[in-house]
Amino acid sequence: MNRLFRLAPVLRARKAQEDAARGAVIQSRAEIREAQALVKRRHLELTGADAPTEGTARAMVASLVARQSLAASLSDAHRMVAEAEEATEEKVEELANAAKRRRAVEMLAERHAEAVRRHDLATDQQNLDELAVTAKARNAARGVDATREQRANPLRHGGGTAADREAAGRAAANSMAAQRPSVELADPTHSRTAWRAALIAAQRDGKPADIQDDSTGHDEDRSRA
């Protein structure tokens, strides 16, 4: 997947156009304020220049001409305000269009960034899944329960916990003991008493004493008079 946004130069150009349109709107609004200030000045000048009521004819004519000039200037100032306001409306519309064009390309950039993010997440998840499968296969080969992280056979390779190994060893010992044939051992005290009784009987009958002591496991040859 291409991680670079191919329309990045277009987006930069649209942002530059929007900035230029915004600057034009600011300039146009400043011209409106200047025209409005000129109207106020011309209005004050016209108000202060009263029509002459007395004097020579030439002076009166000159005063009237001056008032007409101030009135014309005031009219021009009002026209400048109207033109500045109309130009400002056009500049505001251009700014709105530039913002729409910039936003359209910006949305494409956001979609591309989201696609890259999803691709990276999917790639990371795939790598994690592959690592998990590899670890599970490796643990299965070593006889380890991957879900509990302990060996399935505690006696294999010395794995598992100490308690598991001890319990398994005890169970194995009991199983081996149960498979051995049982051997009954005689009571040592009873065997010694029986041996003495047999020895006394043999001496009484005059027979040689060749009797095995079951309590010790050795043959004793004793002759007593």
TORKOLTOR-218652 format. One record per residue (C-alpha): residue number from 1; residue in three letters; x, y, z. Coordinates in nm, 4 decimals, decimal comma, padded with zeros to 6 digits. Example, Ala and Ser with C-alpha at 12.3 -4.5 7.8 and 13.67 -1.06 7.14 Angstrom:
! TORKOLTOR-218652
1; ala; 01,2300; -00,4500; 00,7800
2; ser; 01,3670; -00,1060; 00,7140
***
This chain:
! TORKOLTOR-218652
1; met; 00,0000; 00,0000; 00,0000
2; asn; 00,1246; 00,3474; -00,0916
3; arg; 00,1661; 00,5356; 00,2349
4; leu; 00,2150; 00,8727; 00,0603
5; phe; -00,0909; 01,0782; -00,0312
6; arg; -00,0658; 01,1478; -00,4031
7; leu; -00,2821; 01,4621; -00,3840
8; ala; -00,0675; 01,6271; -00,1176
9; pro; 00,0588; 01,8965; -00,3619
10; val; -00,3005; 01,9696; -00,4619
11; leu; -00,3966; 02,0055; -00,0977
12; arg; -00,1146; 02,2518; -00,0380
13; ala; -00,2257; 02,4547; -00,3419
14; arg; -00,5865; 02,4613; -00,2212
15; lys; -00,4755; 02,5814; 00,1207
16; ala; -00,2693; 02,8579; -00,0417
17; gln; -00,5714; 02,9659; -00,2479
18; glu; -00,7862; 02,9733; 00,0627
19; asp; -00,5292; 03,1843; 00,2474
20; ala; -00,5153; 03,4284; -00,0451
21; ala; -00,8943; 03,4577; -00,0544
22; arg; -00,9026; 03,5165; 00,3201
23; gly; -00,6439; 03,7929; 00,2822
24; ala; -00,8545; 03,9530; 00,0071
25; val; -01,1606; 03,9514; 00,2322
26; ile; -00,9653; 04,1171; 00,5109
27; gln; -00,8373; 04,3848; 00,2722
28; ser; -01,1843; 04,4484; 00,1317
29; arg; -01,3318; 04,4927; 00,4767
30; ala; -01,0579; 04,7420; 00,5569
31; glu; -01,1542; 04,9402; 00,2431
32; ile; -01,5142; 04,9475; 00,3629
33; arg; -01,4077; 05,0958; 00,6951
34; glu; -01,1966; 05,3588; 00,5163
35; ala; -01,4873; 05,4549; 00,2857
36; gln; -01,7223; 05,4831; 00,5813
37; ala; -01,4739; 05,7094; 00,7607
38; leu; -01,4519; 05,9292; 00,4488
39; val; -01,8306; 05,9589; 00,4397
40; lys; -01,8305; 06,0820; 00,7986
41; arg; -01,5663; 06,3437; 00,7245
42; arg; -01,7435; 06,4702; 00,4112
43; his; -02,0710; 06,4850; 00,5997
44; leu; -01,9164; 06,6964; 00,8755
45; glu; -01,7522; 06,9267; 00,6230
46; leu; -02,0786; 06,9745; 00,4386
47; thr; -02,2642; 07,0434; 00,7605
48; gly; -02,0074; 07,3025; 00,8652
49; ala; -02,0181; 07,4882; 00,5344
50; asp; -02,3431; 07,6839; 00,5646
51; ala; -02,4832; 07,8686; 00,2670
52; pro; -02,3942; 08,2397; 00,2765
53; thr; -02,6778; 08,4743; 00,3559
54; glu; -02,5000; 08,7963; 00,2880
55; gly; -02,1995; 08,9331; 00,1016
56; thr; -02,1095; 09,0021; -00,2492
57; ala; -02,2478; 08,7976; -00,5318
58; arg; -01,9056; 08,6541; -00,6083
59; ala; -01,8588; 08,5362; -00,2503
60; met; -02,1988; 08,3788; -00,2432
61; val; -02,1335; 08,1975; -00,5716
62; ala; -01,8004; 08,0700; -00,4434
63; ser; -01,9635; 07,9411; -00,1259
64; leu; -02,2303; 07,7615; -00,3214
65; val; -01,9717; 07,6015; -00,5472
66; ala; -01,7803; 07,4798; -00,2412
67; arg; -02,0932; 07,3241; -00,0924
68; gln; -02,1678; 07,1513; -00,4197
69; ser; -01,8151; 07,0122; -00,4232
70; leu; -01,8544; 06,8807; -00,0682
71; ala; -02,1866; 06,7248; -00,1594
72; ala; -02,0269; 06,5569; -00,4603
73; ser; -01,7447; 06,4284; -00,2402
74; leu; -01,9976; 06,2920; 00,0071
75; ser; -02,1822; 06,1186; -00,2748
76; asp; -01,8555; 05,9690; -00,4004
77; ala; -01,7759; 05,8454; -00,0491
78; his; -02,1154; 05,6725; -00,0274
79; arg; -02,0504; 05,5117; -00,3672
80; met; -01,7093; 05,3921; -00,2464
81; val; -01,8720; 05,2291; 00,0568
82; ala; -02,1260; 05,0518; -00,1638
83; glu; -01,8575; 04,9300; -00,4045
84; ala; -01,6374; 04,8103; -00,1165
85; glu; -01,9274; 04,6200; 00,0365
86; glu; -02,0104; 04,4570; -00,2978
87; ala; -01,6460; 04,3606; -00,3506
88; thr; -01,6344; 04,2194; 00,0005
89; glu; -01,9342; 03,9986; -00,0686
90; glu; -01,7619; 03,8614; -00,3770
91; lys; -01,4414; 03,8005; -00,1822
92; val; -01,6329; 03,6211; 00,0923
93; glu; -01,7959; 03,3965; -00,1677
94; glu; -01,4562; 03,3208; -00,3205
95; leu; -01,3249; 03,2370; 00,0242
96; ala; -01,6149; 02,9971; 00,0844
97; asn; -01,5522; 02,8240; -00,2492
98; ala; -01,1811; 02,7980; -00,1767
99; ala; -01,2584; 02,6476; 00,1641
100; lys; -01,4907; 02,3906; 00,0028
101; arg; -01,2248; 02,2920; -00,2522
102; arg; -00,9638; 02,2638; 00,0218
103; arg; -01,1973; 02,0586; 00,2408
104; ala; -01,2757; 01,8175; -00,0441
105; val; -00,9086; 01,7326; -00,0925
106; glu; -00,8556; 01,7282; 00,2849
107; met; -01,1278; 01,4647; 00,3246
108; leu; -00,9473; 01,2484; 00,0706
109; ala; -00,6287; 01,2909; 00,2734
110; glu; -00,8118; 01,1862; 00,5910
111; arg; -00,9525; 00,8780; 00,4189
112; his; -00,6084; 00,7864; 00,2954
113; ala; -00,4644; 00,8285; 00,6461
114; glu; -00,7435; 00,6100; 00,7894
115; ala; -00,6784; 00,3423; 00,5257
116; val; -00,3074; 00,3459; 00,6130
117; arg; -00,3912; 00,3149; 00,9820
118; arg; -00,6240; 00,0182; 00,9215
119; his; -00,3617; -00,1458; 00,7020
120; asp; -00,0991; -00,1062; 00,9736
121; leu; -00,3336; -00,2490; 01,2375
122; ala; -00,4182; -00,5459; 01,0157
123; thr; -00,0487; -00,6072; 00,9484
124; asp; 00,0355; -00,5920; 01,3188
125; gln; -00,2507; -00,8285; 01,4036
126; gln; -00,1387; -01,0716; 01,1335
127; asn; 00,2144; -01,0675; 01,2711
128; leu; 00,0852; -01,1298; 01,6235
129; asp; -00,1295; -01,4205; 01,5002
130; glu; 00,1687; -01,5736; 01,3218
131; leu; 00,3801; -01,5396; 01,6357
132; ala; 00,1050; -01,6999; 01,8441
133; val; 00,0717; -01,9933; 01,6024
134; thr; 00,4489; -02,0401; 01,5952
135; ala; 00,4717; -02,0282; 01,9745
136; lys; 00,1829; -02,2745; 02,0078
137; ala; 00,3465; -02,5178; 01,7669
138; arg; 00,6796; -02,4846; 01,9470
139; asn; 00,5177; -02,5421; 02,2863
140; ala; 00,3275; -02,8421; 02,1516
141; ala; 00,6550; -02,9884; 02,0263
142; arg; 00,8062; -02,9434; 02,3735
143; gly; 00,4980; -03,0830; 02,5465
144; val; 00,3878; -02,7535; 02,6940
145; asp; 00,0263; -02,6534; 02,7383
146; ala; 00,0183; -02,3180; 02,5586
147; thr; -00,2942; -02,1983; 02,7421
148; arg; -00,1479; -02,2597; 03,0901
149; glu; 00,2202; -02,2185; 03,0031
150; gln; 00,3067; -02,5453; 03,1818
151; arg; 00,4081; -02,8870; 03,0551
152; ala; 00,1356; -03,1399; 02,9780
153; asn; 00,3522; -03,4178; 03,1303
154; pro; 00,5089; -03,2802; 03,4511
155; leu; 00,7799; -03,5507; 03,4518
156; arg; 00,8918; -03,4695; 03,0951
157; his; 01,2082; -03,2598; 03,0729
158; gly; 01,1654; -03,1521; 03,4332
159; gly; 00,8814; -02,9120; 03,3509
160; gly; 00,5724; -02,8228; 03,5475
161; thr; 00,5537; -02,6856; 03,8998
162; ala; 00,7264; -02,8416; 04,2015
163; ala; 00,3933; -02,9582; 04,3436
164; asp; 00,3032; -03,1261; 04,0125
165; arg; 00,6374; -03,3067; 03,9979
166; glu; 00,6072; -03,4245; 04,3585
167; ala; 00,2504; -03,5494; 04,3083
168; ala; 00,3454; -03,7270; 03,9858
169; gly; 00,6472; -03,8906; 04,1513
170; arg; 00,4383; -04,0077; 04,4456
171; ala; 00,1751; -04,1502; 04,2114
172; ala; 00,4423; -04,3325; 04,0096
173; ala; 00,5981; -04,4796; 04,3264
174; asn; 00,2589; -04,6008; 04,4508
175; ser; 00,1862; -04,7572; 04,1131
176; met; 00,5184; -04,9426; 04,1125
177; ala; 00,4665; -05,0579; 04,4710
178; ala; 00,1220; -05,1896; 04,3857
179; gln; 00,2697; -05,4012; 04,1019
180; arg; 00,5270; -05,5775; 04,3278
181; pro; 00,4326; -05,9142; 04,4906
182; ser; 00,3505; -05,8840; 04,8569
183; val; 00,5828; -06,0575; 05,1045
184; glu; 00,4544; -06,1469; 05,4460
185; leu; 00,7144; -06,1229; 05,7175
186; ala; 00,6760; -06,3185; 06,0351
187; asp; 00,6708; -06,1531; 06,3698
188; pro; 01,0318; -06,1671; 06,5030
189; thr; 00,9171; -06,2363; 06,8615
190; his; 00,6884; -06,5206; 06,7549
191; ser; 00,9594; -06,6741; 06,5351
192; arg; 01,2174; -06,6672; 06,8134
193; thr; 00,9753; -06,8329; 07,0597
194; ala; 00,8952; -07,1078; 06,8100
195; trp; 01,2643; -07,1659; 06,7448
196; arg; 01,3391; -07,2049; 07,1147
197; ala; 01,0513; -07,4478; 07,1611
198; ala; 01,1776; -07,6597; 06,8726
199; leu; 01,5314; -07,6529; 07,0191
200; ile; 01,4130; -07,7726; 07,3603
201; ala; 01,2102; -08,0514; 07,2010
202; ala; 01,5113; -08,1648; 06,9992
203; gln; 01,7330; -08,1722; 07,3047
204; arg; 01,4735; -08,3700; 07,4930
205; asp; 01,4529; -08,6284; 07,2173
206; gly; 01,8314; -08,6449; 07,1857
207; lys; 01,8391; -08,5128; 06,8268
208; pro; 02,1035; -08,2749; 06,6929
209; ala; 01,9941; -07,9097; 06,6897
210; asp; 02,0053; -07,8070; 06,3207
211; ile; 01,7259; -07,5539; 06,3134
212; gln; 01,7185; -07,2159; 06,1263
213; asp; 01,6328; -06,9066; 06,3242
214; asp; 01,3664; -06,7302; 06,1160
215; ser; 01,4183; -06,4061; 06,3028
216; thr; 01,7788; -06,3665; 06,1802
217; gly; 01,7847; -06,5784; 05,8630
218; his; 02,1032; -06,7775; 05,9630
219; asp; 02,1519; -07,1467; 06,0575
220; glu; 02,2671; -07,2155; 06,4072
221; asp; 02,4104; -07,5486; 06,5163
222; arg; 02,3956; -07,5691; 06,8883
223; ser; 02,4285; -07,8819; 07,1042
224; arg; 02,3650; -07,8620; 07,4643
225; ala; 02,4018; -08,1482; 07,7091
***
